[in-house]
Amino acid sequence: MKAAIHPDYHEITVVMTDGTEYTTRTTWGKPGDTMRLDIDCLSHPAWKGGIAKITEKGQLSKFEKRFGSFLSAGVETAGRQEEKQEKKAEDSK
């Protein structure tokens, strides 16, 4: 193996958005550097909101209009259940 061709692998401290810290090994930065995260699993909507956020903004219904319901066949989401209840209420008037 050739000498001095591999990057330096050292420890850094990672600070998450809520202030928690952990130490990891990486080639990023210099030994002892601190990486402060702007987005992590505690703040990103993909982890915080889940399907409720997608349903709220109508993304699921927009997808189903375009591609049909092949991905959600047999799966009832909160938004779809509410739509069915509203439709039943209107029909019974």
Backbone torsions as a table, in degrees:
resi	resn	phi	psi	omega
1	MET	NA	136.6	-179.0
2	LYS	-72.3	142.9	178.7
3	ALA	-82.5	147.1	172.2
4	ALA	64.5	26.8	175.3
5	ILE	-107.6	-11.3	-178.4
6	HIS	-93.3	143.8	179.5
7	PRO	-68.5	156.6	178.7
8	ASP	-69.7	126.8	-179.6
9	TYR	-108.7	113.0	-170.6
10	HIS	-140.4	175.4	179.7
11	GLU	-93.5	140.4	172.4
12	ILE	-133.3	167.1	176.2
13	THR	-107.5	131.4	177.7
14	VAL	-107.3	127.1	179.2
15	VAL	-109.9	120.3	-179.9
16	MET	-81.4	174.5	-175.1
17	THR	-65.5	-26.2	179.2
18	ASP	-89.1	1.6	177.3
19	GLY	98.4	-9.3	178.1
20	THR	-69.0	146.9	-176.6
21	GLU	-124.0	150.5	169.6
22	TYR	-148.6	158.7	-179.1
23	THR	-105.4	137.4	178.5
24	THR	-141.1	167.3	177.6
25	ARG	-106.0	139.0	-175.1
26	THR	-159.0	173.0	171.5
27	THR	-100.9	-2.9	-179.6
28	TRP	-72.9	138.7	173.1
29	GLY	65.9	-153.3	-179.4
30	LYS	-116.0	160.6	178.1
31	PRO	-55.5	131.3	178.9
32	GLY	87.3	-3.4	178.2
33	ASP	-63.8	161.3	177.0
34	THR	-118.4	127.1	176.3
35	MET	-102.3	117.6	178.4
36	ARG	-100.7	122.8	-176.9
37	LEU	-86.2	134.2	174.0
38	ASP	-86.8	-34.5	-178.9
39	ILE	-131.6	132.0	175.7
40	ASP	-148.9	-172.6	-177.0
41	CYS	-65.4	-16.2	179.3
42	LEU	-86.1	-19.0	-175.9
43	SER	-120.8	-15.8	-176.4
44	HIS	-78.8	134.7	-177.5
45	PRO	-61.5	-24.6	178.6
46	ALA	-63.6	-32.1	178.6
47	TRP	-95.3	-29.6	-176.5
48	LYS	-83.6	-42.1	-172.5
49	GLY	-95.1	-36.6	-178.9
50	GLY	63.3	-145.2	-175.4
51	ILE	-68.7	-27.6	-178.7
52	ALA	-61.3	-41.5	179.5
53	LYS	-66.4	-38.7	179.4
54	ILE	-66.3	-42.8	-179.3
55	THR	-67.1	-39.3	-179.9
56	GLU	-57.8	-42.8	-175.3
57	LYS	-85.7	2.0	176.8
58	GLY	78.2	14.3	-178.1
59	GLN	-66.8	-36.6	179.9
60	LEU	-65.7	-45.8	-179.4
61	SER	-67.2	-35.1	176.7
62	LYS	-63.5	-41.1	177.8
63	PHE	-64.8	-43.7	-179.0
64	GLU	-65.5	-35.0	176.7
65	LYS	-63.7	-37.7	-176.5
66	ARG	-80.6	-42.9	-172.4
67	PHE	-114.9	-1.3	-174.5
68	GLY	82.7	-177.9	-175.2
69	SER	-103.8	38.1	-176.7
70	PHE	-66.9	-28.7	178.8
71	LEU	-83.3	-29.3	-175.7
72	SER	-107.6	22.6	179.9
73	ALA	-61.9	120.5	178.1
74	GLY	85.4	-1.9	-178.3
75	VAL	-107.0	124.4	178.0
76	GLU	-97.2	122.2	175.4
77	THR	-98.9	163.8	-177.4
78	ALA	-58.8	-43.0	-178.8
79	GLY	-64.6	-39.9	-179.3
80	ARG	-68.3	-37.7	178.9
81	GLN	-64.0	-41.7	179.1
82	GLU	-63.7	-40.3	178.8
83	GLU	-61.5	-42.4	-179.5
84	LYS	-64.9	-41.2	179.3
85	GLN	-64.8	-41.8	178.7
86	GLU	-63.7	-40.6	179.9
87	LYS	-65.2	-40.9	177.0
88	LYS	-62.0	-41.1	179.9
89	ALA	-63.9	-41.2	179.2
90	GLU	-67.7	-39.7	-178.8
91	ASP	-67.9	-30.8	-177.3
92	SER	-80.9	-8.9	-179.7
93	LYS	-75.2	NA	NA
